[in-house]
Amino acid sequence: MATFGNLSDRLAETFKQLRTKGKLSASDVDGTVREIRRALLDADVSLDVVKEFTARVRERALGDEVNRALNPAQQVVQIVNEELVGILGGQQRRLQFAKNPPTVIMLAGLQGAGKTTLAGKLAKWLVKEGHTPILVAADLQRPNAVTQLQVVGAQAGVPVFAPEPGTGVGDPVKVARDAVAHAERALHDVVIIDTAGRLGVDAEMMKQAANIRKATNPDEVLFVIDAMIGQDAVTTAKAFQEGVDFTGVVLSKLDGDARGGAALSVASVTGRPIIFASTGEGLDDFEPFHPDRMASRILD
Ligand code: GDP
């Protein structure tokens, strides 16, 4: 994964040096932890997350499990791996479905985060899993948004519920509510609601998203975040958590060559699990997120 190339290389280098040692002294551990700290900060992981992470690694690396290990350096790598899995959310968290369909999934995030693309990816994936989803165009802010969702829907082979053309600006809350009622009648078992984003966090957008949430009572509210936005990821995520309160995170653009710290900070800072990862513009560039696999990729 291009995103973590640099971080991976730096950690690999740090561990290589560590492996030349037999027993580890406190200063070996401190040196290693310092290198890890720098590598994470340079990858744009948020300071709070880095502090907590390195404190835990240090405490464990100085403890008995390393002292008694046959290969102390390897044990430290193992600890870093486990702690990375921890900040990425621990166990895999699967998408939750409603006991009584339709399952309602609402997408939220800034403009350009990748929501509309994700709507198509998710729809295609759900069809493959045997579901009968419908996409809902509740982004009525941008003139092109409805058309863009229709294009994505056609690619995924999934119908799109949208306000009638020419009926004016429309009310996204009503569109979302009508769509859920329509899905019940037409037996679509999953409703995916695409909502409007803005370039920055904006009170009106947040209120609209909160109103859509209230009107449709979603089973999942997925916050889509562009892994390339760096340090802004944490403030954006917190604003959305306060404004709409999401149930899970989708990391998009993990194929980019930005530093990817967003990916490593968001779950830990919000306490919400990462459920999917998006790795390209195509509808198949998408997968359920596994904290342990991501950690292994970073440490490979
Ligand atoms: P929205 O404004 O949140 O609905 O974002 P869009 O779905 O319109 O995506 C914005 C741009 O990012 C589009 O050009 C997409 O093709 C692109 N995009 C979305 N997801 C990914 C991804 O995972 N990787 C890459 N490289 N580009 C993506």
Residues whose N, C-alpha, C, O or C-beta is under 5 A from the ligand:
A	BS01	GDP	L110 Q111 G112 A113 G114 K115 T116 T117 L118 S252 K253 L254 S278 T279 G280 E281
